[in-house]
Amino acid sequence: MNIRRLTELALLSSVALIIFVIELRIPNPFPIPGVKLGLANIVTVYAVFRYQPAETALIVSVRLLLGAMFSGNPSALLYSAAGAVCCLLGMLALRNVLPEKQIWLCSVIGAMLHNAGQITAAIIIMRSFSVIAYLPLLLVTGSLAGVFTGLCTQLLLNRIKR
Amino acid sequence: MRNRKPLIAVIVIILVSACLSVLILRHSDQQAVEIVQDGAVLYTFDLNSTADRDIRISAPDGGYNLVQIRSGTICISEADCPDQTCVNMGKLQSDYLPIVCLPHKLIVRFAEEGS
């Protein structure tokens, strides 16, 4: 990895982190655990389409770790990490299947996989199946957020030519 | 658009979850409530016959939640976690949707019939 690449990755990670921290300040209209707009994932989807899988994974893990520290909520790391791993694997697989025009769809599927991962982590950690009731709610809100971040990424990819 | 299959799959999943969400958000007429932490049932109540009270539940990591029972309703009134989601969820209303506090592994839910 050359210096230029390293700098780009660091820049993207800090952009994601800044978006994440600003989003923490926005009050959540849905008082349901796990529901979030997830604006920082604009950077994730962008990286999926413009960078190597390993590089994208680096950006996401830096954001997860530092984000957990900055939000003062380290216990949330387990849930968000489980979601992020599912989301990332799914989107990396879809990257080659979906045409350029359907990046937003990739983001929606990523959001759903994120929610599924979160709930699975919650079931394991809380040792209770009752949290699965949140899955449908998370899928609906998550796919809305996914459409939004996906469209943002699509705009971004069109503007920033390689 | 070359491949429509993913799009159709996503739409089907969203529609199914939307229907399930409506079902899940329905209000419950049950009265038996249990408080579960880390997979173990700590308390069970019958909301009709329980007097107003506050229960402080400590979490293994040193945090706490304050569970409040007021005239047949139950909610988490206070927690020392940063996200406060469990407090914002308000009263327990749905059969299927428990109040959960992820950082403290705490669940407040309606108990199953007959248990």
Interface residues (C-beta under 8 A of the other chain):
Chain A: N28 P31 I32 P33 G34 S71 G72 N73 S75 A76 Y79 L94 V97 L98 P99 K101 Q102 L105 V108 I109 M112 A122 I125 M126 R127 S128 S130 V131 A133 Y134 L135 P136 L137 L139 V140 S143
Chain B: M1 R2 N3 P6 L7 V10 I13 I14 V16 S17 A18 L20 S21 I24 L25 V36 D38 G39 D61 C81 P82 D83 T85 C86 N88 M89 G90 S94 Y96 L97 P98 V100 C101 L102 P103 K105 I107 R109
